[in-house]
Amino acid sequence: MGGRWNSKGIRAVYASIDPSTAIMEVAAHKGFKALDTATHILTSARLIDLSQVHVVNPDDLPNPNWLVPGSHGPGQQAFGDQLLKEHVFCLVPSTVSRYSWNLIFDADRGEGQYEDIRQERFALDPRLHTK
């Protein structure tokens, strides 16, 4: 799971580094109902060269409130755009799960830099969709 967004002309892929965080990220945006009632595909891949990953620690962010869940403002978007201009892969803290991480990368520049791509149909534990 993950998504693509186009930020200032950059085709970016937004993914989590573990399935649990991916589930929580999608649930935060779409809800558990969508994960339970619509088909989703879980995709995994392995980065070939981990030295290409730039880690963005919470203290590296200009505004600590960017780690608070909410909509992204222009300052946050500009910061992300600059990161993706400077680095192909960026590991960033998740706002959904404070001790988890997401990987954001430029889809065009990142192509060919990962391998062992696997996809499988995702199945949510129905106990998570209670309403």
N, CA, C and O atoms as a GROMACS GRO file, in nm:
protein
  524
    1MET      N    1   0.085  -0.116   0.000
    1MET     CA    2   0.000   0.000   0.000
    1MET      C    3   0.089   0.122   0.000
    1MET      O    4   0.208   0.112   0.030
    2GLY      N    5   0.037   0.228  -0.031
    2GLY     CA    6   0.112   0.351  -0.043
    2GLY      C    7   0.042   0.434  -0.147
    2GLY      O    8  -0.065   0.398  -0.195
    3GLY      N    9   0.100   0.541  -0.181
    3GLY     CA   10   0.032   0.624  -0.278
    3GLY      C   11   0.130   0.701  -0.362
    3GLY      O   12   0.251   0.701  -0.337
    4ARG      N   13   0.076   0.765  -0.461
    4ARG     CA   14   0.155   0.855  -0.545
    4ARG      C   15   0.091   0.991  -0.534
    4ARG      O   16  -0.031   1.004  -0.534
    5TRP      N   17   0.173   1.090  -0.525
    5TRP     CA   18   0.122   1.226  -0.532
    5TRP      C   19   0.215   1.307  -0.617
    5TRP      O   20   0.334   1.280  -0.626
    6ASN      N   21   0.159   1.407  -0.680
    6ASN     CA   22   0.236   1.492  -0.768
    6ASN      C   23   0.253   1.625  -0.697
    6ASN      O   24   0.156   1.699  -0.679
    7SER      N   25   0.374   1.655  -0.658
    7SER     CA   26   0.404   1.776  -0.584
    7SER      C   27   0.498   1.862  -0.668
    7SER      O   28   0.615   1.828  -0.683
    8LYS      N   29   0.447   1.969  -0.722
    8LYS     CA   30   0.530   2.059  -0.803
    8LYS      C   31   0.599   1.986  -0.917
    8LYS      O   32   0.714   2.014  -0.948
    9GLY      N   33   0.530   1.893  -0.980
    9GLY     CA   34   0.586   1.822  -1.093
    9GLY      C   35   0.666   1.698  -1.057
    9GLY      O   36   0.713   1.628  -1.147
   10ILE      N   37   0.682   1.668  -0.929
   10ILE     CA   38   0.755   1.548  -0.887
   10ILE      C   39   0.655   1.436  -0.865
   10ILE      O   40   0.564   1.448  -0.784
   11ARG      N   41   0.672   1.327  -0.939
   11ARG     CA   42   0.589   1.209  -0.915
   11ARG      C   43   0.651   1.135  -0.797
   11ARG      O   44   0.753   1.068  -0.812
   12ALA      N   45   0.589   1.148  -0.682
   12ALA     CA   46   0.645   1.090  -0.560
   12ALA      C   47   0.564   0.969  -0.517
   12ALA      O   48   0.442   0.964  -0.534
   13VAL      N   49   0.634   0.873  -0.461
   13VAL     CA   50   0.571   0.756  -0.401
   13VAL      C   51   0.583   0.771  -0.250
   13VAL      O   52   0.690   0.799  -0.197
   14TYR      N   53   0.473   0.751  -0.185
   14TYR     CA   54   0.464   0.761  -0.039
   14TYR      C   55   0.433   0.622   0.012
   14TYR      O   56   0.327   0.567  -0.019
   15ALA      N   57   0.524   0.564   0.089
   15ALA     CA   58   0.508   0.427   0.136
   15ALA      C   59   0.551   0.416   0.281
   15ALA      O   60   0.617   0.506   0.334
   16SER      N   61   0.516   0.309   0.344
   16SER     CA   62   0.560   0.281   0.480
   16SER      C   63   0.666   0.174   0.476
   16SER      O   64   0.673   0.096   0.380
   17ILE      N   65   0.749   0.169   0.578
   17ILE     CA   66   0.856   0.069   0.576
   17ILE      C   67   0.814  -0.062   0.639
   17ILE      O   68   0.892  -0.157   0.643
   18ASP      N   69   0.691  -0.069   0.689
   18ASP     CA   70   0.638  -0.195   0.741
   18ASP      C   71   0.488  -0.201   0.714
   18ASP      O   72   0.423  -0.097   0.705
   19PRO      N   73   0.434  -0.321   0.702
   19PRO     CA   74   0.291  -0.334   0.669
   19PRO      C   75   0.198  -0.272   0.773
   19PRO      O   76   0.095  -0.216   0.736
   20SER      N   77   0.231  -0.281   0.900
   20SER     CA   78   0.142  -0.226   1.003
   20SER      C   79   0.124  -0.076   0.986
   20SER      O   80   0.012  -0.025   0.997
   21THR      N   81   0.233  -0.007   0.961
   21THR     CA   82   0.223   0.138   0.941
   21THR      C   83   0.146   0.169   0.813
   21THR      O   84   0.068   0.264   0.810
   22ALA      N   85   0.167   0.091   0.709
   22ALA     CA   86   0.092   0.112   0.584
   22ALA      C   87  -0.058   0.100   0.610
   22ALA      O   88  -0.136   0.180   0.560
   23ILE      N   89  -0.097   0.001   0.687
   23ILE     CA   90  -0.239  -0.018   0.719
   23ILE      C   91  -0.293   0.103   0.794
   23ILE      O   92  -0.401   0.153   0.763
   24MET      N   93  -0.217   0.151   0.894
   24MET     CA   94  -0.262   0.266   0.972
   24MET      C   95  -0.268   0.393   0.887
   24MET      O   96  -0.359   0.474   0.902
   25GLU      N   97  -0.172   0.411   0.798
   25GLU     CA   98  -0.171   0.529   0.711
   25GLU      C   99  -0.294   0.529   0.619
   25GLU      O  100  -0.362   0.631   0.604
   26VAL      N  101  -0.322   0.415   0.558
   26VAL     CA  102  -0.438   0.408   0.469
   26VAL      C  103  -0.567   0.425   0.550
   26VAL      O  104  -0.659   0.494   0.506
   27ALA      N  105  -0.574   0.363   0.667
   27ALA     CA  106  -0.693   0.375   0.751
   27ALA      C  107  -0.715   0.520   0.794
   27ALA      O  108  -0.829   0.566   0.802
   28ALA      N  109  -0.607   0.593   0.822
   28ALA     CA  110  -0.621   0.734   0.863
   28ALA      C  111  -0.680   0.819   0.752
   28ALA      O  112  -0.753   0.914   0.778
   29HIS      N  113  -0.650   0.784   0.627
   29HIS     CA  114  -0.698   0.862   0.513
   29HIS      C  115  -0.831   0.812   0.457
   29HIS      O  116  -0.915   0.892   0.415
   30LYS      N  117  -0.850   0.680   0.457
   30LYS     CA  118  -0.970   0.623   0.395
   30LYS      C  119  -1.065   0.559   0.495
   30LYS      O  120  -1.184   0.546   0.466
   31GLY      N  121  -1.016   0.519   0.611
   31GLY     CA  122  -1.096   0.450   0.711
   31GLY      C  123  -1.082   0.298   0.699
   31GLY      O  124  -1.049   0.246   0.592
   32PHE      N  125  -1.108   0.230   0.808
   32PHE     CA  126  -1.100   0.084   0.807
   32PHE      C  127  -1.208   0.021   0.718
   32PHE      O  128  -1.188  -0.088   0.664
   33LYS      N  129  -1.321   0.091   0.704
   33LYS     CA  130  -1.427   0.038   0.617
   33LYS      C  131  -1.375   0.019   0.475
   33LYS      O  132  -1.400  -0.085   0.413
   34ALA      N  133  -1.303   0.117   0.423
   34ALA     CA  134  -1.250   0.107   0.286
   34ALA      C  135  -1.152  -0.009   0.274
   34ALA      O  136  -1.150  -0.079   0.173
   35LEU      N  137  -1.070  -0.029   0.377
   35LEU     CA  138  -0.975  -0.140   0.375
   35LEU      C  139  -1.046  -0.275   0.382
   35LEU      O  140  -0.994  -0.375   0.332
   36ASP      N  141  -1.163  -0.277   0.445
   36ASP     CA  142  -1.237  -0.402   0.462
   36ASP      C  143  -1.327  -0.434   0.343
   36ASP      O  144  -1.352  -0.550   0.314
   37THR      N  145  -1.376  -0.331   0.274
   37THR     CA  146  -1.479  -0.353   0.172
   37THR      C  147  -1.434  -0.328   0.029
   37THR      O  148  -1.512  -0.351  -0.064
   38ALA      N  149  -1.312  -0.281   0.009
   38ALA     CA  150  -1.260  -0.259  -0.127
   38ALA      C  151  -1.127  -0.335  -0.140
   38ALA      O  152  -1.052  -0.349  -0.044
   39THR      N  153  -1.100  -0.382  -0.259
   39THR     CA  154  -0.976  -0.456  -0.283
   39THR      C  155  -0.856  -0.363  -0.275
   39THR      O  156  -0.854  -0.256  -0.335
   40HIS      N  157  -0.755  -0.406  -0.201
   40HIS     CA  158  -0.629  -0.335  -0.190
   40HIS      C  159  -0.515  -0.433  -0.215
   40HIS      O  160  -0.528  -0.552  -0.186
   41ILE      N  161  -0.407  -0.383  -0.267
   41ILE     CA  162  -0.288  -0.465  -0.293
   41ILE      C  163  -0.174  -0.415  -0.205
   41ILE      O  164  -0.145  -0.296  -0.201
   42LEU      N  165  -0.111  -0.507  -0.136
   42LEU     CA  166   0.005  -0.476  -0.053
   42LEU      C  167   0.129  -0.503  -0.138
   42LEU      O  168   0.150  -0.614  -0.186
   43THR      N  169   0.211  -0.401  -0.155
   43THR     CA  170   0.332  -0.411  -0.237
   43THR      C  171   0.454  -0.395  -0.148
   43THR      O  172   0.456  -0.309  -0.060
   44SER      N  173   0.554  -0.478  -0.171
   44SER     CA  174   0.680  -0.462  -0.098
   44SER      C  175   0.796  -0.467  -0.198
   44SER      O  176   0.786  -0.526  -0.305
   45ALA      N  177   0.905  -0.404  -0.158
   45ALA     CA  178   1.026  -0.404  -0.240
   45ALA      C  179   1.144  -0.381  -0.147
   45ALA      O  180   1.128  -0.334  -0.034
   46ARG      N  181   1.261  -0.414  -0.196
   46ARG     CA  182   1.384  -0.396  -0.119
   46ARG      C  183   1.472  -0.296  -0.191
   46ARG      O  184   1.499  -0.311  -0.310
   47LEU      N  185   1.516  -0.194  -0.119
   47LEU     CA  186   1.607  -0.096  -0.178
   47LEU      C  187   1.743  -0.161  -0.195
   47LEU      O  188   1.791  -0.232  -0.106
   48ILE      N  189   1.806  -0.138  -0.308
   48ILE     CA  190   1.934  -0.199  -0.339
   48ILE      C  191   2.047  -0.134  -0.259
   48ILE      O  192   2.135  -0.205  -0.210
   49ASP      N  193   2.046  -0.003  -0.246
   49ASP     CA  194   2.156   0.069  -0.180
   49ASP      C  195   2.099   0.160  -0.071
   49ASP      O  196   2.050   0.269  -0.099
   50LEU      N  197   2.107   0.114   0.053
   50LEU     CA  198   2.050   0.192   0.164
   50LEU      C  199   2.124   0.324   0.188
   50LEU      O  200   2.071   0.412   0.256
   51SER      N  201   2.244   0.338   0.135
   51SER     CA  202   2.316   0.465   0.152
   51SER      C  203   2.247   0.579   0.076
   51SER      O  204   2.279   0.696   0.097
   52GLN      N  205   2.153   0.545  -0.013
   52GLN     CA  206   2.078   0.645  -0.089
   52GLN      C  207   1.961   0.702  -0.010
   52GLN      O  208   1.892   0.793  -0.057
   53VAL      N  209   1.937   0.650   0.111
   53VAL     CA  210   1.823   0.693   0.192
   53VAL      C  211   1.866   0.805   0.287
   53VAL      O  212   1.957   0.788   0.368
   54HIS      N  213   1.798   0.917   0.275
   54HIS     CA  214   1.822   1.030   0.366
   54HIS      C  215   1.720   1.020   0.480
   54HIS      O  216   1.600   1.017   0.455
   55VAL      N  217   1.768   1.016   0.604
   55VAL     CA  218   1.681   1.007   0.721
   55VAL      C  219   1.650   1.147   0.771
   55VAL      O  220   1.740   1.226   0.798
   56VAL      N  221   1.521   1.177   0.782
   56VAL     CA  222   1.475   1.305   0.834
   56VAL      C  223   1.425   1.279   0.977
   56VAL      O  224   1.316   1.224   0.997
   57ASN      N  225   1.505   1.318   1.074
   57ASN     CA  226   1.467   1.301   1.215
   57ASN      C  227   1.372   1.412   1.256
   57ASN      O  228   1.371   1.518   1.195
   58PRO      N  229   1.290   1.388   1.360
   58PRO     CA  230   1.196   1.493   1.404
   58PRO      C  231   1.263   1.628   1.428
   58PRO      O  232   1.204   1.731   1.398
   59ASP      N  233   1.383   1.629   1.483
   59ASP     CA  234   1.451   1.756   1.509
   59ASP      C  235   1.498   1.826   1.383
   59ASP      O  236   1.534   1.944   1.387
   60ASP      N  237   1.499   1.756   1.270
   60ASP     CA  238   1.538   1.816   1.142
   60ASP      C  239   1.426   1.900   1.081
   60ASP      O  240   1.450   1.979   0.989
   61LEU      N  241   1.305   1.883   1.131
   61LEU     CA  242   1.190   1.956   1.076
   61LEU      C  243   1.188   2.099   1.128
   61LEU      O  244   1.208   2.120   1.248
   62PRO      N  245   1.166   2.198   1.042
   62PRO     CA  246   1.160   2.337   1.088
   62PRO      C  247   1.046   2.363   1.186
   62PRO      O  248   1.058   2.451   1.272
   63ASN      N  249   0.939   2.288   1.175
   63ASN     CA  250   0.821   2.310   1.260
   63ASN      C  251   0.778   2.177   1.322
   63ASN      O  252   0.734   2.088   1.249
   64PRO      N  253   0.791   2.162   1.454
   64PRO     CA  254   0.753   2.035   1.518
   64PRO      C  255   0.605   1.999   1.502
   64PRO      O  256   0.568   1.883   1.517
   65ASN      N  257   0.522   2.098   1.473
   65ASN     CA  258   0.380   2.069   1.455
   65ASN      C  259   0.352   1.993   1.325
   65ASN      O  260   0.241   1.944   1.305
   66TRP      N  261   0.452   1.981   1.238
   66TRP     CA  262   0.434   1.901   1.117
   66TRP      C  263   0.417   1.755   1.151
   66TRP      O  264   0.371   1.677   1.067
   67LEU      N  265   0.452   1.715   1.272
   67LEU     CA  266   0.433   1.575   1.313
   67LEU      C  267   0.297   1.553   1.378
   67LEU      O  268   0.265   1.441   1.420
   68VAL      N  269   0.217   1.658   1.385
   68VAL     CA  270   0.081   1.647   1.437
   68VAL      C  271  -0.009   1.617   1.319
   68VAL      O  272  -0.001   1.685   1.217
   69PRO      N  273  -0.097   1.516   1.330
   69PRO     CA  274  -0.184   1.484   1.216
   69PRO      C  275  -0.267   1.605   1.172
   69PRO      O  276  -0.316   1.682   1.254
   70GLY      N  277  -0.282   1.618   1.043
   70GLY     CA  278  -0.360   1.727   0.987
   70GLY      C  279  -0.326   1.745   0.841
   70GLY      O  280  -0.249   1.668   0.784
   71SER      N  281  -0.383   1.848   0.781
   71SER     CA  282  -0.355   1.874   0.640
   71SER      C  283  -0.218   1.940   0.627
   71SER      O  284  -0.169   2.006   0.719
   72HIS      N  285  -0.158   1.921   0.511
   72HIS     CA  286  -0.024   1.974   0.486
   72HIS      C  287  -0.034   2.116   0.434
   72HIS      O  288  -0.106   2.144   0.338
   73GLY      N  289   0.040   2.206   0.497
   73GLY     CA  290   0.042   2.345   0.456
   73GLY      C  291   0.151   2.370   0.353
   73GLY      O  292   0.229   2.280   0.322
   74PRO      N  293   0.155   2.491   0.298
   74PRO     CA  294   0.252   2.522   0.194
   74PRO      C  295   0.398   2.510   0.241
   74PRO      O  296   0.484   2.470   0.163
   75GLY      N  297   0.427   2.544   0.367
   75GLY     CA  298   0.564   2.531   0.418
   75GLY      C  299   0.608   2.386   0.421
   75GLY      O  300   0.721   2.353   0.385
   76GLN      N  301   0.520   2.300   0.464
   76GLN     CA  302   0.548   2.157   0.471
   76GLN      C  303   0.566   2.099   0.330
   76GLN      O  304   0.655   2.018   0.307
   77GLN      N  305   0.483   2.141   0.238
   77GLN     CA  306   0.494   2.093   0.100
   77GLN      C  307   0.624   2.140   0.036
   77GLN      O  308   0.688   2.063  -0.036
   78ALA      N  309   0.663   2.264   0.060
   78ALA     CA  310   0.788   2.316   0.004
   78ALA      C  311   0.908   2.242   0.062
   78ALA      O  312   1.004   2.213  -0.010
   79PHE      N  313   0.902   2.211   0.191
   79PHE     CA  314   1.010   2.135   0.255
   79PHE      C  315   1.022   1.997   0.190
   79PHE      O  316   1.132   1.952   0.160
   80GLY      N  317   0.908   1.930   0.168
   80GLY     CA  318   0.909   1.799   0.103
   80GLY      C  319   0.959   1.806  -0.040
   80GLY      O  320   1.033   1.718  -0.084
   81ASP      N  321   0.919   1.908  -0.112
   81ASP     CA  322   0.967   1.926  -0.250
   81ASP      C  323   1.119   1.939  -0.253
   81ASP      O  324   1.185   1.879  -0.337
   82GLN      N  325   1.172   2.018  -0.160
   82GLN     CA  326   1.317   2.039  -0.155
   82GLN      C  327   1.389   1.909  -0.120
   82GLN      O  328   1.494   1.878  -0.177
   83LEU      N  329   1.334   1.834  -0.025
   83LEU     CA  330   1.394   1.705   0.011
   83LEU      C  331   1.403   1.614  -0.111
   83LEU      O  332   1.506   1.549  -0.133
   84LEU      N  333   1.295   1.609  -0.190
   84LEU     CA  334   1.294   1.519  -0.305
   84LEU      C  335   1.380   1.570  -0.420
   84LEU      O  336   1.418   1.492  -0.508
   85LYS      N  337   1.412   1.696  -0.422
   85LYS     CA  338   1.507   1.748  -0.521
   85LYS      C  339   1.649   1.708  -0.483
   85LYS      O  340   1.732   1.680  -0.570
   86GLU      N  341   1.677   1.706  -0.352
   86GLU     CA  342   1.811   1.677  -0.303
   86GLU      C  343   1.840   1.527  -0.285
   86GLU      O  344   1.955   1.484  -0.296
   87HIS      N  345   1.737   1.449  -0.257
   87HIS     CA  346   1.753   1.307  -0.225
   87HIS      C  347   1.648   1.225  -0.300
   87HIS      O  348   1.532   1.267  -0.312
   88VAL      N  349   1.688   1.110  -0.349
   88VAL     CA  350   1.592   1.023  -0.418
   88VAL      C  351   1.496   0.960  -0.316
   88VAL      O  352   1.375   0.956  -0.339
   89PHE      N  353   1.551   0.911  -0.205
   89PHE     CA  354   1.473   0.844  -0.102
   89PHE      C  355   1.484   0.921   0.030
   89PHE      O  356   1.594   0.958   0.072
   90CYS      N  357   1.370   0.944   0.095
   90CYS     CA  358   1.369   1.012   0.225
   90CYS      C  359   1.286   0.930   0.323
   90CYS      O  360   1.171   0.895   0.296
   91LEU      N  361   1.345   0.901   0.435
   91LEU     CA  362   1.276   0.831   0.543
   91LEU      C  363   1.227   0.937   0.640
   91LEU      O  364   1.306   1.013   0.695
   92VAL      N  365   1.096   0.943   0.660
   92VAL     CA  366   1.036   1.048   0.743
   92VAL      C  367   0.949   0.986   0.852
   92VAL      O  368   0.892   0.879   0.832
   93PRO      N  369   0.939   1.052   0.967
   93PRO     CA  370   0.854   1.000   1.074
   93PRO      C  371   0.707   1.000   1.030
   93PRO      O  372   0.662   1.089   0.958
   94SER      N  373   0.635   0.900   1.074
   94SER     CA  374   0.491   0.891   1.048
   94SER      C  375   0.417   0.978   1.149
   94SER      O  376   0.451   0.979   1.267
   95THR      N  377   0.317   1.052   1.103
   95THR     CA  378   0.234   1.126   1.198
   95THR      C  379   0.125   1.037   1.256
   95THR      O  380   0.069   1.067   1.362
   96VAL      N  381   0.095   0.928   1.188
   96VAL     CA  382  -0.009   0.836   1.234
   96VAL      C  383   0.041   0.748   1.349
   96VAL      O  384  -0.032   0.719   1.443
   97SER      N  385   0.165   0.708   1.340
   97SER     CA  386   0.225   0.620   1.440
   97SER      C  387   0.363   0.678   1.473
   97SER      O  388   0.458   0.655   1.399
   98ARG      N  389   0.374   0.749   1.581
   98ARG     CA  390   0.493   0.830   1.614
   98ARG      C  391   0.626   0.754   1.612
   98ARG      O  392   0.730   0.816   1.592
   99TYR      N  393   0.624   0.625   1.631
   99TYR     CA  394   0.749   0.549   1.634
   99TYR      C  395   0.769   0.468   1.506
   99TYR      O  396   0.849   0.375   1.503
  100SER      N  397   0.697   0.505   1.403
  100SER     CA  398   0.706   0.437   1.274
  100SER      C  399   0.758   0.535   1.170
  100SER      O  400   0.764   0.656   1.194
  101TRP      N  401   0.794   0.480   1.054
  101TRP     CA  402   0.856   0.561   0.950
  101TRP      C  403   0.792   0.535   0.815
  101TRP      O  404   0.745   0.426   0.786
  102ASN      N  405   0.792   0.639   0.733
  102ASN     CA  406   0.746   0.630   0.595
  102ASN      C  407   0.863   0.662   0.502
  102ASN      O  408   0.954   0.737   0.536
  103LEU      N  409   0.857   0.604   0.385
  103LEU     CA  410   0.958   0.629   0.283
  103LEU      C  411   0.890   0.704   0.169
  103LEU      O  412   0.789   0.660   0.115
  104ILE      N  413   0.948   0.817   0.135
  104ILE     CA  414   0.897   0.897   0.024
  104ILE      C  415   1.008   0.902  -0.080
  104ILE      O  416   1.124   0.927  -0.046
  105PHE      N  417   0.972   0.880  -0.206
  105PHE     CA  418   1.076   0.887  -0.307
  105PHE      C  419   1.022   0.936  -0.441
  105PHE      O  420   0.903   0.925  -0.472
  106ASP      N  421   1.114   0.991  -0.516
  106ASP     CA  422   1.086   1.040  -0.650
  106ASP      C  423   1.070   0.917  -0.740
  106ASP      O  424   1.165   0.842  -0.760
  107ALA      N  425   0.952   0.898  -0.794
  107ALA     CA  426   0.922   0.778  -0.874
  107ALA      C  427   1.013   0.766  -0.995
  107ALA      O  428   1.053   0.655  -1.031
  108ASP      N  429   1.046   0.876  -1.058
  108ASP     CA  430   1.130   0.871  -1.178
  108ASP      C  431   1.275   0.840  -1.143
  108ASP      O  432   1.337   0.753  -1.205
  109ARG      N  433   1.330   0.911  -1.046
  109ARG     CA  434   1.470   0.890  -1.010
  109ARG      C  435   1.491   0.761  -0.932
  109ARG      O  436   1.601   0.706  -0.932
  110GLY      N  437   1.388   0.711  -0.865
  110GLY     CA  438   1.402   0.589  -0.786
  110GLY      C  439   1.387   0.461  -0.866
  110GLY      O  440   1.422   0.353  -0.819
  111GLU      N  441   1.334   0.473  -0.988
  111GLU     CA  442   1.313   0.355  -1.071
  111GLU      C  443   1.444   0.280  -1.093
  111GLU      O  444   1.546   0.340  -1.126
  112GLY      N  445   1.440   0.150  -1.074
  112GLY     CA  446   1.557   0.066  -1.092
  112GLY      C  447   1.647   0.058  -0.969
  112GLY      O  448   1.749  -0.012  -0.971
  113GLN      N  449   1.610   0.129  -0.863
  113GLN     CA  450   1.691   0.127  -0.741
  113GLN      C  451   1.631   0.039  -0.632
  113GLN      O  452   1.672   0.045  -0.516
  114TYR      N  453   1.535  -0.042  -0.670
  114TYR     CA  454   1.477  -0.138  -0.577
  114TYR      C  455   1.453  -0.268  -0.651
  114TYR      O  456   1.443  -0.271  -0.774
  115GLU      N  457   1.443  -0.375  -0.574
  115GLU     CA  458   1.425  -0.508  -0.635
  115GLU      C  459   1.339  -0.593  -0.544
  115GLU      O  460   1.290  -0.547  -0.441
  116ASP      N  461   1.322  -0.717  -0.583
  116ASP     CA  462   1.243  -0.813  -0.506
  116ASP      C  463   1.102  -0.759  -0.481
  116ASP      O  464   1.051  -0.765  -0.370
  117ILE      N  465   1.042  -0.707  -0.588
  117ILE     CA  466   0.909  -0.649  -0.577
  117ILE      C  467   0.806  -0.761  -0.568
  117ILE      O  468   0.804  -0.853  -0.649
  118ARG      N  469   0.723  -0.751  -0.467
  118ARG     CA  470   0.618  -0.852  -0.446
  118ARG      C  471   0.486  -0.781  -0.422
  118ARG      O  472   0.479  -0.674  -0.362
  119GLN      N  473   0.382  -0.844  -0.472
  119GLN     CA  474   0.248  -0.791  -0.448
  119GLN      C  475   0.158  -0.905  -0.405
  119GLN      O  476   0.169  -1.018  -0.453
  120GLU      N  477   0.069  -0.871  -0.315
  120GLU     CA  478  -0.030  -0.970  -0.271
  120GLU      C  479  -0.158  -0.896  -0.234
  120GLU      O  480  -0.157  -0.778  -0.198
  121ARG      N  481  -0.264  -0.967  -0.245
  121ARG     CA  482  -0.392  -0.909  -0.208
  121ARG      C  483  -0.394  -0.886  -0.058
  121ARG      O  484  -0.358  -0.975   0.020
  122PHE      N  485  -0.437  -0.768  -0.018
  122PHE     CA  486  -0.442  -0.734   0.124
  122PHE      C  487  -0.575  -0.780   0.183
  122PHE      O  488  -0.680  -0.766   0.119
  123ALA      N  489  -0.570  -0.836   0.303
  123ALA     CA  490  -0.691  -0.876   0.374
  123ALA      C  491  -0.689  -0.819   0.514
  123ALA      O  492  -0.603  -0.854   0.595
  124LEU      N  493  -0.782  -0.731   0.544
  124LEU     CA  494  -0.790  -0.668   0.676
  124LEU      C  495  -0.856  -0.764   0.774
  124LEU      O  496  -0.950  -0.835   0.740
  125ASP      N  497  -0.805  -0.767   0.895
  125ASP     CA  498  -0.872  -0.840   1.003
  125ASP      C  499  -1.006  -0.770   1.024
  125ASP      O  500  -1.009  -0.652   1.060
  126PRO      N  501  -1.118  -0.839   1.003
  126PRO     CA  502  -1.248  -0.773   1.009
  126PRO      C  503  -1.282  -0.716   1.147
  126PRO      O  504  -1.375  -0.636   1.159
  127ARG      N  505  -1.211  -0.755   1.249
  127ARG     CA  506  -1.237  -0.697   1.383
  127ARG      C  507  -1.201  -0.549   1.387
  127ARG      O  508  -1.246  -0.477   1.476
  128LEU      N  509  -1.120  -0.501   1.292
  128LEU     CA  510  -1.081  -0.362   1.288
  128LEU      C  511  -1.189  -0.272   1.227
  128LEU      O  512  -1.185  -0.150   1.243
  129HIS      N  513  -1.284  -0.332   1.156
  129HIS     CA  514  -1.395  -0.256   1.098
  129HIS      C  515  -1.518  -0.288   1.182
  129HIS      O  516  -1.588  -0.387   1.158
  130THR      N  517  -1.545  -0.204   1.281
  130THR     CA  518  -1.650  -0.233   1.378
  130THR      C  519  -1.782  -0.165   1.350
  130THR      O  520  -1.882  -0.199   1.413
  131LYS      N  521  -1.786  -0.070   1.259
  131LYS     CA  522  -1.913   0.001   1.233
  131LYS      C  523  -1.956  -0.020   1.092
  131LYS      O  524  -2.060   0.032   1.051
   0.00000   0.00000   0.00000
